[in-house]
Amino acid sequence: MKFNPDNNWREQTRIIRSGISRSHNNETSEPIYLTSGYVYETPEEAESRFLGESEGYIYSRYGNPTVRAFELKLCEIEGCEKSIATSSGMAAVNSTFMSMLKSGDHVISSKALFGSCRYILEEILPRFGVEVSFIDGTNLKEWMKALRPETVFGFLESPSNPMLEISDISKIAEILKNSGKKLIVDNAFCTPIIQKPIELGADIVIYSATKHIDGQGRCLGGAVMGSEDYIENTLRPYTRHTGPSLSPFNAWVLHKGLETLKIRIDKHSSNALSVSNVLLSNKKIKRVIFPGLDSHPQYTLSKKQMNGPGSIITLEINGSKNDVFTFLNNLKLIEISNNLGDSKSLITHPATTTHQRLKAEDREELGINDSVVRLSVGLEDVNDIIEDLNQSLDRL
């Protein structure tokens, strides 16, 4: 039994009620189809499915009912035509890139990226004859200047990891589309609750579902969103034959996570705004970077294209690396982890963790110095989060 949401329902209702594919048992919660393969009544039926002449599942590397339910729910929230779920966020990034590129192609990318994304663009793609131009993603003139006839797409994170730079998605999409190029946006920090890049003009959106979509540190997952033409004719052939498939169990966990995503994101954002406002007056902190503060360099843009500030705050501590480590070691509630988007508040030192692979000069250019920490504000009582930060800062 399949259940389709009413288009007149509001967003949260559609989120809860989309992507439901009940079995003949009519269960309340969606079933988990833990199977690697499927059987056919006849060899003719098998032939027809492999030829694409009839609908049905073939192999769980190609597709699975539980994974499909997650994809359908995510499409409903994102407002896109099709999606493909992957085994992790980086599997989503790599599959998107490799499905579109060939030797001789060119890519434009913002410099401000997660370390593993930079690695693919800097180290892996050039081995296959793909040239990459790194630019300031917030500078529209650099996007225009970097365009070439052989450019295939532009790529950016907004807000970026960890310095929370915000790029003008609409204007960048327009620049690229006027030259027949595509824009790919990593929207992991915002989720589709805060920002919908496709509505802003992006062609493809990528998620690490491991982060806020799961939201409780339980499993890995990723997703790629886009047009039916791109998903079915470019990405799906690549993922079918290279195998970055999401497990049915992880898909079920992520599917259930989507049901509470808006509620959690709203609370994450309000907690983070309260924390950032308190930290602004702390003399032990040199700088507080948060999209919800009017001190953010792209505050006006964030209000235009984002529905909320998100859960991530980046802090620059007044002190050395040793001082920062002392601060981290004295935290009692907030835990040290390179993950983010969790119900638990988590903090990390990007220069020695998520971005340690970058050259020192690249980190310096991006502002990721030894005094910077990235705080993922969780769902605990906000007063406990603030008290924990203050007691640790007081010891410096």
C-alpha positions in Angstrom: 0.0 0.0 0.0 1.4 3.4 -1.0 0.4 6.6 0.6 0.7 10.0 -1.2 0.5 13.3 0.7 -2.0 15.9 -0.1 -0.4 18.9 -1.8 -2.6 21.2 0.3 -1.0 20.0 3.5 1.6 22.2 5.1 5.3 21.3 5.1 5.6 19.4 8.4 2.5 17.4 7.6 3.8 16.4 4.2 7.1 15.5 5.8 5.4 13.1 8.2 3.1 11.6 5.6 5.3 11.2 2.6 7.4 8.3 1.5 5.2 5.7 3.2 5.1 2.3 1.4 3.2 -0.1 3.6 3.2 -3.9 3.1 0.1 -6.0 3.1 0.3 -6.0 6.9 -0.6 -2.3 6.9 2.0 -1.5 9.6 2.1 2.0 11.2 5.9 2.4 10.9 7.5 1.8 7.5 8.9 -1.7 7.1 12.6 -2.5 6.6 13.3 -4.6 3.5 16.5 -6.3 4.5 17.2 -8.2 1.3 20.0 -8.2 -1.3 17.9 -9.6 -4.2 14.5 -10.3 -5.5 12.8 -13.2 -7.3 10.8 -13.3 -10.5 7.8 -15.4 -11.4 9.2 -16.2 -14.9 12.4 -15.7 -16.8 10.4 -13.4 -19.1 9.6 -11.2 -16.1 13.3 -11.0 -15.2 14.3 -10.1 -18.8 11.6 -7.4 -18.9 12.9 -5.8 -15.6 16.5 -5.8 -16.8 15.5 -4.2 -20.0 13.6 -1.6 -18.1 10.3 -2.5 -19.8 8.5 -3.2 -16.5 8.7 -1.8 -13.0 10.1 -3.7 -10.1 13.3 -4.3 -8.1 16.3 -6.2 -9.4 19.0 -6.0 -6.9 19.5 -3.9 -3.8 22.6 -2.2 -5.2 20.2 -0.9 -7.9 17.3 -0.1 -5.6 15.4 -1.2 -2.5 11.9 -0.4 -1.2 13.2 1.1 2.1 15.8 3.2 0.4 13.2 4.3 -2.1 10.9 5.4 0.7 13.7 7.6 2.2 14.4 9.1 -1.3 10.7 9.9 -1.8 10.4 11.7 1.6 13.6 13.7 1.0 12.3 14.7 -2.5 9.1 15.9 -0.8 11.0 18.1 1.6 13.5 19.4 -0.9 11.0 20.0 -3.7 13.0 18.2 -6.4 12.1 15.7 -9.1 14.3 12.8 -8.1 17.0 11.7 -5.6 19.5 8.9 -5.1 20.6 7.9 -1.6 24.2 6.8 -1.0 26.2 5.1 1.7 27.7 8.4 3.0 27.9 12.1 2.3 31.3 11.7 0.6 29.9 8.9 -1.6 27.3 11.4 -2.7 29.9 14.0 -3.5 32.2 11.6 -5.3 29.4 9.9 -7.3 28.1 13.3 -8.4 31.4 14.5 -9.6 32.6 11.3 -11.3 29.2 10.7 -13.1 29.6 14.1 -14.8 33.3 14.4 -15.6 35.7 13.2 -18.1 39.4 13.9 -19.0 39.8 17.5 -20.3 36.9 18.9 -18.3 37.1 21.9 -15.9 35.4 22.5 -12.5 35.1 25.8 -10.6 35.0 25.3 -6.8 34.9 27.5 -3.8 38.0 27.3 -1.7 36.0 27.0 1.5 35.2 23.3 1.7 35.2 20.3 4.0 38.7 18.6 3.9 37.5 15.5 2.1 35.8 17.5 -0.6 39.0 19.4 -1.1 40.9 16.1 -1.4 38.7 14.8 -4.2 39.0 18.1 -6.1 42.7 18.7 -5.5 44.1 15.2 -5.5 41.8 12.7 -7.2 40.2 14.6 -10.1 43.5 15.9 -11.6 44.7 12.3 -11.8 41.9 11.8 -14.4 42.7 14.9 -16.4 40.2 17.2 -14.8 41.3 20.7 -14.0 39.9 22.5 -11.0 40.0 26.3 -10.3 39.6 27.3 -6.7 38.1 30.7 -6.0 36.6 32.8 -3.3 33.0 31.5 -3.4 31.6 34.7 -2.1 33.0 36.8 -4.9 30.8 36.8 -8.0 33.5 38.3 -10.2 35.7 35.4 -9.5 33.0 33.0 -10.6 32.6 34.9 -13.9 36.4 35.1 -14.4 36.9 31.4 -13.9 34.4 30.2 -16.5 35.8 28.4 -19.5 34.2 26.6 -22.5 35.2 23.3 -20.9 33.7 24.1 -17.5 31.1 21.5 -16.5 29.9 22.7 -13.2 30.6 24.9 -10.2 30.6 23.5 -6.6 30.2 25.2 -3.3 29.2 24.8 0.4 27.0 27.4 1.9 27.5 28.0 4.7 31.0 26.6 4.4 32.7 24.3 6.8 34.0 25.5 9.3 34.1 29.3 8.7 30.5 29.6 7.7 31.0 31.7 4.6 27.7 32.2 2.7 27.6 32.3 -1.1 24.9 33.9 -3.1 23.4 30.8 -4.6 20.9 32.6 -6.9 23.4 34.9 -8.5 26.0 32.1 -8.9 23.4 29.8 -10.5 22.5 32.6 -12.9 26.2 33.2 -13.9 26.7 29.5 -14.6 23.4 28.9 -16.3 24.0 31.8 -18.7 27.1 29.9 -19.9 25.3 26.5 -20.0 27.0 25.2 -16.8 25.5 23.6 -13.7 25.7 24.5 -10.1 26.1 21.9 -7.3 25.5 22.9 -3.7 26.5 21.0 -0.6 23.6 21.9 1.7 24.6 19.7 4.7 24.8 22.5 7.2 21.4 23.9 6.4 19.3 20.9 5.5 16.2 21.6 3.2 14.4 23.0 6.3 16.6 26.1 6.4 17.7 26.4 2.7 16.4 24.9 -0.6 19.1 25.4 -3.2 17.0 24.1 -6.0 14.5 26.8 -5.4 17.4 29.3 -5.5 18.5 28.0 -8.9 21.0 25.2 -8.1 20.9 22.2 -10.4 22.1 19.5 -7.9 22.0 19.4 -4.1 24.2 17.1 -2.0 23.7 16.0 1.6 25.6 14.2 4.2 22.5 12.6 5.8 24.8 11.5 8.6 24.5 15.0 10.1 21.2 16.7 10.9 19.0 14.3 8.9 19.9 11.4 11.2 20.6 13.9 14.0 21.5 11.4 16.6 24.9 9.9 15.5 23.5 6.5 14.6 24.5 5.9 11.0 26.1 7.1 7.8 24.2 8.1 4.7 24.1 10.6 1.9 21.8 11.8 -0.9 22.0 13.6 -4.3 19.0 15.6 -5.4 18.2 17.0 -8.9 16.2 16.7 -12.1 14.8 13.4 -13.3 17.0 13.7 -16.4 20.2 14.0 -14.4 19.3 11.4 -11.8 18.1 8.8 -14.2 20.4 9.3 -17.2 23.6 10.4 -15.6 23.9 9.5 -11.9 21.9 6.3 -11.7 24.0 4.4 -14.3 27.1 5.4 -12.4 25.8 4.4 -8.9 24.3 1.1 -10.2 27.7 -0.1 -11.5 30.0 1.4 -8.9 28.0 0.5 -5.8 27.8 3.4 -3.3 24.4 2.1 -2.2 22.8 2.9 1.1 21.9 0.0 3.3 18.1 -0.6 4.0 18.6 -0.3 7.7 20.4 3.0 7.5 17.8 4.2 5.0 15.0 3.3 7.6 16.9 5.2 10.4 17.3 8.3 8.1 13.7 8.0 6.9 12.5 8.2 10.5 14.9 11.0 11.2 13.3 13.2 8.5 10.0 13.1 10.4 11.4 15.2 13.3 13.9 17.2 11.2 12.0 20.5 11.2 11.3 20.3 14.9 15.0 19.5 15.7 16.4 22.2 13.3 14.1 24.9 14.8 15.4 24.0 18.3 19.0 23.7 17.2 18.8 27.1 15.6 17.2 28.8 18.6 19.7 27.2 21.0 22.6 28.3 18.8 21.4 31.9 18.5 21.1 32.1 22.3 24.6 30.7 22.7 26.2 33.0 20.1 24.6 36.1 21.7 26.0 35.2 25.1 29.5 34.4 23.8 29.7 37.8 22.0 30.5 39.5 25.3 33.0 37.0 26.5 36.5 38.6 26.5 38.2 35.1 26.1 36.7 34.9 22.6 38.2 37.0 19.8 35.5 36.3 17.3 32.0 34.7 17.1 31.0 33.6 13.6 27.3 32.7 13.2 24.8 33.5 10.4 22.2 34.6 12.9 24.4 37.5 14.1 24.4 40.9 12.3 28.2 40.8 12.7 28.4 38.0 10.1 29.9 39.3 6.8 27.0 37.9 4.8 24.3 38.5 7.4 21.9 40.2 4.9 22.4 37.4 2.4 21.8 34.8 5.0 18.4 36.4 5.9 17.5 36.4 2.2 18.3 32.8 1.3 18.1 30.9 4.6 15.1 30.3 6.8 17.2 30.2 10.0 20.7 30.5 11.3 21.5 26.7 11.7 23.2 24.9 14.5 26.9 25.6 13.9 28.9 28.4 15.6 32.6 29.0 14.8 34.7 30.6 17.5 38.1 32.1 17.5 39.6 31.9 21.0 41.9 34.6 22.4 44.9 32.4 22.8 47.3 29.8 21.4 46.6 26.2 20.3 47.5 25.1 23.9 44.9 27.5 25.3 42.3 26.1 22.9 43.1 22.5 23.9 42.8 23.5 27.5 39.4 25.0 26.8 38.3 21.8 25.0 39.7 19.6 27.8 37.8 21.5 30.5 34.4 21.2 28.9 32.1 18.8 30.9 28.9 18.6 28.9 30.0 19.4 25.3 32.0 16.5 23.8 34.9 16.6 21.4 33.9 15.1 18.1 34.4 15.8 14.4 30.7 15.0 13.7 28.0 17.6 13.8 24.2 18.0 13.7 23.7 15.7 16.6 21.2 16.1 19.5 24.4 16.3 21.7 26.5 19.4 21.5 29.8 18.6 19.9 33.0 20.6 19.3 36.1 20.1 17.3 39.4 21.8 16.4 39.3 22.0 12.6 43.0 22.7 12.0 43.9 19.3 13.6 40.9 17.3 12.6 38.5 17.9 9.7 40.9 20.3 7.8 44.3 18.9 8.9 45.0 17.6 5.4 45.1 21.2 4.0 48.4 22.9 3.6 49.2 25.4 6.3 49.0 28.3 3.8 45.6 27.1 2.6 44.2 26.9 6.1 45.6 30.4 6.8 44.0 31.8 3.7 40.6 30.3 4.8 41.0 31.7 8.3 41.3 28.2 9.9 44.0 29.0 12.4 45.0 27.2 15.6 42.6 29.4 17.7 39.4 28.3 15.7 36.9 25.8 17.0 33.6 24.6 15.5 30.7 24.1 17.8 27.7 22.1 16.8 25.0 23.2 19.3 22.8 20.4 20.4 19.3 19.9 21.9 20.3 20.0 25.6 18.9 22.8 27.8 20.5 25.9 26.4 21.4 27.2 29.8 23.5 24.1 30.5 25.3 24.5 27.2 26.1 28.2 28.0 27.2 27.4 31.6 29.6 24.7 30.3 31.2 27.0 27.8 31.5 29.8 30.3 33.1 27.6 33.1 35.7 26.3 30.6 36.4 29.8 29.2 36.8 31.1 32.8 39.7 28.7 33.3 41.8 30.2 30.5 
